[in-house]
Amino acid sequence: MYTVSIIGFDGALASAVTGIIDLFRLAGVTWARIHGDEPQPWFRTRLLTRDGEPCKCINGLTLVSDGAWNEPDRDDSDLIIIPTIGAPIEKVLAGNSQLIEWLGNFRTRETPNVHVASNCTGAFFLAEAGLLNGREATTHWGFSNQFRERYPAVQLHPEKLVTVDGPVACAGGGMAWWDLGVYLVERFAGPQVARELAKAFVIDAGRSSQAPYSVLQAKRYHSDAVILALQDWLDDHFRESLSLPALAARAGLSERSLLRRFRQATGDTPNTYLQLLRVESARRQLESSGRSIDAITRDIGYEDISSFSRLFRKHTGLSPGAYRARFGR
């Protein structure tokens, strides 16, 4: 059996702690019970906290620990998981400097298996410890700008639901611990056990992106007044055919300066941002109206449905039809 250690701390999201414990404890168990077979558990789990003290989660639930992560004999974990930070991130990080130092010791451990993982904003712990420097990672899309500013050495992909880079795995927003758990079960116990677990828990194991849940507002969290003014203008004119020279003239900048300042402010090129505006408009229409995909495509400034569908899938991870089926009224 593999040993999975979930790290508890005050302000953690309770469901991200207890939920992923359930997944690992019932891998190889629930499916067998459903079919009347002998259960074959694959994982032993334990909740570890500082000094073995109980941890009070953000919902007020207090969880009793199975021990302390800072005990000398706690080097036998096959997998260590950091759950979601539910309380203010800065406050939680500041109150857990010893945990961050302990996690930093894993920087020298390189194995072929993923054995350190985080869910959602738990990635801030891994990044603070230096475990994500030079690696791909993801976190909750709503905190992606804060993450990028604090950890520029991390290759952040907030559109991805799960990232894996060497021995480190990260999951995106909130309930993505489902996806992280199924992935890690597959990595350690094999695809058959993971498929059975996903079926038993009725989990959509095919998800790969949290992009359908993201919003454009995060792109406005900057202080460049010129770029903000251009973004305001684009909000009303994204349906038009717009070139880089035209946008540069509108902003009163050279094309080179516009590209540099726009990317610095938003993380995207003007063209990519324009695509996001169009996709966001299409998303709202797919969610709230019964208009045909052809009509929506033309409304947002495109003529070719197939090209638009590829673009929509690129930014959301879903085809327009699949998006409507999942999120439409």
C-alpha positions as CSV (number, residue, x, y, z in Angstrom):
1,M,0.0,0.0,0.0
2,Y,1.1,3.6,-0.7
3,T,1.2,6.2,2.1
4,V,-0.5,9.5,1.3
5,S,0.0,12.4,3.7
6,I,-2.4,15.3,3.5
7,I,-1.1,18.4,5.2
8,G,-3.6,20.2,7.5
9,F,-3.4,23.8,8.6
10,D,-5.7,26.4,10.0
11,G,-7.7,28.1,7.2
12,A,-7.6,25.1,4.9
13,L,-10.7,24.2,2.8
14,A,-12.3,21.3,4.6
15,S,-13.7,19.6,1.5
16,A,-10.3,19.6,-0.2
17,V,-8.9,17.7,2.9
18,T,-11.6,15.2,3.7
19,G,-12.7,14.7,0.0
20,I,-9.3,13.7,-1.3
21,I,-8.9,11.4,1.8
22,D,-12.1,9.7,0.8
23,L,-10.9,9.2,-2.8
24,F,-7.6,7.5,-1.8
25,R,-9.1,5.4,1.0
26,L,-11.9,4.1,-1.2
27,A,-9.8,3.5,-4.4
28,G,-10.1,-0.3,-5.0
29,V,-12.8,-0.5,-2.3
30,T,-16.1,1.1,-3.4
31,W,-16.2,-0.4,-6.9
32,A,-15.5,-3.8,-5.4
33,R,-18.3,-3.5,-2.9
34,I,-20.7,-2.4,-5.7
35,H,-19.9,-5.6,-7.6
36,G,-19.7,-7.9,-4.6
37,D,-16.0,-8.4,-4.9
38,E,-13.3,-8.4,-2.2
39,P,-12.1,-4.8,-1.6
40,Q,-8.4,-4.2,-2.4
41,P,-7.3,-0.9,-0.8
42,W,-4.3,0.7,-2.4
43,F,-3.6,3.6,-0.1
44,R,-3.3,4.4,3.6
45,T,-3.9,8.1,4.4
46,R,-3.0,10.4,7.3
47,L,-3.7,14.0,8.1
48,L,-0.5,15.6,9.4
49,T,-0.4,19.0,11.1
50,R,2.2,21.1,12.9
51,D,3.0,19.4,16.1
52,G,0.0,17.1,15.6
53,E,-2.5,19.7,16.7
54,P,-6.0,19.8,15.3
55,C,-6.5,22.2,12.4
56,K,-9.5,24.5,12.1
57,C,-10.7,24.8,8.6
58,I,-12.2,27.9,7.0
59,N,-15.8,26.6,7.5
60,G,-15.2,26.2,11.2
61,L,-14.8,22.5,11.1
62,T,-12.0,21.2,13.3
63,L,-10.1,18.1,12.1
64,V,-8.2,15.8,14.3
65,S,-4.7,15.0,13.0
66,D,-3.0,11.6,12.7
67,G,0.3,13.0,13.6
68,A,2.8,15.8,12.9
69,W,4.5,16.5,9.6
70,N,7.6,17.8,11.6
71,E,8.1,14.5,13.4
72,P,11.5,12.8,12.6
73,D,9.9,9.6,11.3
74,R,7.7,11.4,8.7
75,D,9.9,10.6,5.7
76,D,8.0,7.5,4.6
77,S,5.3,9.3,2.5
78,D,4.9,8.2,-1.1
79,L,2.7,11.2,-1.7
80,I,2.3,14.6,0.1
81,I,-0.7,16.7,-0.7
82,I,-1.3,20.4,0.1
83,P,-5.0,21.2,0.1
84,T,-6.7,24.5,-0.8
85,I,-6.0,27.7,1.2
86,G,-9.4,28.9,2.2
87,A,-8.4,31.8,4.4
88,P,-6.5,34.9,3.2
89,I,-3.4,33.5,1.4
90,E,-0.9,36.0,2.7
91,K,-2.0,35.4,6.3
92,V,-1.9,31.6,6.0
93,L,1.6,31.7,4.4
94,A,2.9,34.0,7.1
95,G,1.7,31.7,9.8
96,N,3.2,28.6,8.3
97,S,6.9,29.4,7.8
98,Q,8.0,26.1,9.3
99,L,5.8,24.1,6.9
100,I,7.2,26.1,4.0
101,E,10.8,25.3,5.1
102,W,9.9,21.6,5.6
103,L,8.4,21.5,2.1
104,G,11.5,23.2,0.7
105,N,13.5,20.1,1.7
106,F,11.8,18.2,-1.1
107,R,13.6,20.3,-3.8
108,T,16.5,17.8,-3.7
109,R,14.2,14.8,-4.1
110,E,13.8,13.7,-7.7
111,T,11.9,10.4,-8.4
112,P,10.0,9.2,-11.5
113,N,6.8,9.3,-9.5
114,V,4.7,12.4,-8.6
115,H,5.0,12.6,-4.9
116,V,4.2,16.3,-4.0
117,A,0.9,17.8,-5.1
118,S,-1.3,20.8,-4.4
119,N,-4.9,21.7,-5.0
120,C,-6.1,25.1,-6.0
121,T,-4.4,27.8,-3.9
122,G,-2.3,25.2,-2.1
123,A,0.1,25.8,-5.0
124,F,1.1,29.0,-3.2
125,F,2.8,26.8,-0.5
126,L,4.7,24.8,-3.1
127,A,5.8,28.0,-4.9
128,E,6.8,29.7,-1.6
129,A,9.0,26.6,-0.8
130,G,10.7,26.9,-4.2
131,L,9.3,23.6,-5.4
132,L,7.7,25.1,-8.5
133,N,10.6,27.2,-9.8
134,G,11.1,26.5,-13.5
135,R,8.2,24.1,-13.5
136,E,4.7,24.1,-15.0
137,A,2.0,24.7,-12.4
138,T,-1.7,25.7,-12.1
139,T,-3.8,27.3,-9.4
140,H,-7.3,28.8,-9.1
141,W,-7.8,31.1,-12.1
142,G,-9.0,33.9,-9.8
143,F,-5.7,34.1,-8.1
144,S,-3.5,33.6,-11.2
145,N,-2.3,37.3,-11.4
146,Q,-1.4,37.3,-7.7
147,F,0.5,34.1,-8.2
148,R,2.4,35.3,-11.3
149,E,3.4,38.5,-9.5
150,R,4.7,36.7,-6.5
151,Y,6.4,33.8,-8.3
152,P,7.7,34.9,-11.7
153,A,10.0,31.8,-11.9
154,V,7.0,29.5,-12.1
155,Q,5.5,28.6,-15.5
156,L,1.9,29.1,-14.6
157,H,-0.9,27.7,-16.7
158,P,-4.2,28.8,-15.0
159,E,-6.2,27.4,-17.9
160,K,-5.2,23.9,-17.0
161,L,-7.1,21.8,-14.5
162,V,-4.1,19.6,-13.7
163,T,-0.4,20.1,-14.4
164,V,2.4,17.5,-13.9
165,D,6.0,18.4,-14.1
166,G,8.5,15.9,-12.8
167,P,7.6,14.9,-9.2
168,V,5.2,17.7,-8.7
169,A,1.5,17.9,-9.6
170,C,-0.9,20.8,-9.2
171,A,-4.7,21.1,-9.6
172,G,-6.7,24.2,-10.4
173,G,-9.7,25.8,-8.8
174,G,-11.8,24.6,-5.8
175,M,-13.1,21.2,-6.4
176,A,-10.4,20.2,-8.8
177,W,-9.1,17.8,-6.0
178,W,-11.5,15.3,-7.7
179,D,-9.4,15.4,-10.9
180,L,-6.1,15.5,-9.0
181,G,-7.1,12.5,-6.9
182,V,-8.2,10.4,-9.9
183,Y,-5.0,11.3,-11.7
184,L,-2.8,10.4,-8.8
185,V,-4.7,7.2,-8.2
186,E,-4.0,6.3,-11.8
187,R,-0.3,7.2,-11.5
188,F,0.2,5.0,-8.4
189,A,-2.5,2.2,-8.8
190,G,-3.0,2.1,-12.5
191,P,-5.7,3.2,-15.0
192,Q,-8.1,0.4,-14.2
193,V,-8.4,1.4,-10.5
194,A,-8.7,5.1,-11.5
195,R,-11.5,4.4,-14.0
196,E,-13.4,2.3,-11.4
197,L,-13.0,5.0,-8.8
198,A,-14.2,7.7,-11.2
199,K,-17.3,5.6,-12.1
200,A,-18.0,4.8,-8.4
201,F,-17.9,8.5,-7.5
202,V,-19.6,9.6,-10.7
203,I,-16.6,11.9,-11.6
204,D,-16.1,13.3,-15.1
205,A,-12.6,12.0,-15.6
206,G,-12.3,13.6,-19.0
207,R,-12.0,17.2,-17.8
208,S,-8.7,18.9,-18.6
209,S,-9.3,22.6,-18.3
210,Q,-10.7,25.1,-15.9
211,A,-10.9,27.7,-18.6
212,P,-14.7,27.4,-18.9
213,Y,-14.9,29.0,-15.4
214,S,-12.5,31.9,-15.9
215,V,-13.4,35.5,-16.5
216,L,-11.8,38.4,-18.2
217,Q,-11.9,40.7,-15.2
218,A,-8.6,39.3,-14.0
219,K,-7.0,40.9,-17.1
220,R,-7.8,44.3,-15.7
221,Y,-5.9,44.1,-12.5
222,H,-3.1,46.4,-13.5
223,S,-2.4,50.1,-13.4
224,D,-1.6,51.0,-17.0
225,A,-4.2,53.7,-17.8
226,V,-3.5,53.7,-21.5
227,I,-4.1,49.9,-21.8
228,L,-7.1,50.1,-19.5
229,A,-8.6,52.8,-21.8
230,L,-7.9,50.5,-24.8
231,Q,-9.6,47.6,-23.1
232,D,-12.6,49.8,-22.4
233,W,-12.8,50.7,-26.1
234,L,-12.4,47.0,-27.1
235,D,-15.3,46.1,-24.9
236,D,-17.6,48.0,-27.4
237,H,-15.7,47.3,-30.6
238,F,-14.5,43.7,-30.4
239,R,-16.9,42.6,-33.2
240,E,-15.0,44.8,-35.7
241,S,-12.1,43.7,-37.9
242,L,-9.2,45.3,-35.9
243,S,-5.5,45.2,-36.9
244,L,-2.5,45.8,-34.7
245,P,-1.6,49.1,-36.5
246,A,-5.2,50.3,-35.9
247,L,-5.0,49.4,-32.2
248,A,-1.6,51.1,-31.8
249,A,-3.0,54.3,-33.4
250,R,-6.0,54.1,-31.1
251,A,-3.7,53.9,-28.0
252,G,-1.3,56.5,-29.3
253,L,1.6,54.0,-29.2
254,S,3.9,52.4,-31.6
255,E,3.1,48.8,-32.5
256,R,6.2,47.6,-30.5
257,S,5.3,49.6,-27.5
258,L,1.7,48.5,-27.6
259,L,2.7,44.8,-27.7
260,R,5.1,45.3,-24.8
261,R,2.8,47.2,-22.6
262,F,-0.3,45.2,-23.4
263,R,1.5,41.9,-22.6
264,Q,3.0,43.4,-19.4
265,A,-0.4,44.6,-18.2
266,T,-2.6,41.7,-19.1
267,G,-0.3,38.7,-19.9
268,D,-1.6,38.5,-23.4
269,T,-1.1,40.1,-26.8
270,P,-3.8,42.4,-28.1
271,N,-4.9,39.8,-30.6
272,T,-5.2,37.1,-28.0
273,Y,-7.2,39.5,-25.7
274,L,-9.5,40.3,-28.6
275,Q,-10.1,36.6,-29.1
276,L,-10.9,36.3,-25.4
277,L,-13.5,39.1,-25.6
278,R,-15.2,37.4,-28.5
279,V,-15.1,34.0,-26.8
280,E,-16.6,35.6,-23.6
281,S,-19.4,37.1,-25.6
282,A,-20.1,33.7,-27.3
283,R,-20.0,32.0,-23.9
284,R,-22.7,34.4,-22.5
285,Q,-24.9,33.8,-25.5
286,L,-24.5,30.0,-25.3
287,E,-25.4,30.1,-21.6
288,S,-28.4,32.4,-21.8
289,S,-29.9,32.2,-25.3
290,G,-31.1,29.6,-27.9
291,R,-29.5,31.3,-30.8
292,S,-27.8,29.1,-33.3
293,I,-24.0,28.7,-33.2
294,D,-23.9,30.1,-36.7
295,A,-25.7,33.3,-35.6
296,I,-23.5,33.6,-32.5
297,T,-20.4,33.2,-34.7
298,R,-21.4,36.0,-37.0
299,D,-22.5,38.2,-34.1
300,I,-19.0,38.2,-32.5
301,G,-17.2,39.0,-35.7
302,Y,-16.4,35.6,-37.3
303,E,-17.6,34.2,-40.6
304,D,-16.2,30.6,-40.5
305,I,-17.9,28.4,-37.9
306,S,-15.2,25.8,-38.0
307,S,-12.5,28.4,-37.3
308,F,-14.5,29.8,-34.5
309,S,-15.2,26.4,-33.0
310,R,-11.4,25.7,-32.9
311,L,-10.8,29.0,-31.2
312,F,-13.6,28.4,-28.7
313,R,-12.2,25.0,-27.8
314,K,-8.7,26.4,-27.5
315,H,-9.8,28.9,-24.8
316,T,-12.5,26.9,-23.0
317,G,-11.5,23.3,-23.5
318,L,-15.0,22.6,-24.9
319,S,-16.7,22.9,-28.3
320,P,-19.5,25.5,-28.5
321,G,-22.1,22.7,-28.5
322,A,-20.6,20.9,-25.5
323,Y,-20.3,24.2,-23.6
324,R,-24.0,24.9,-24.2
325,A,-24.9,21.4,-23.1
326,R,-23.0,21.8,-19.8
327,F,-23.7,25.5,-18.9
328,G,-26.8,26.5,-20.9
329,R,-30.1,27.2,-19.3
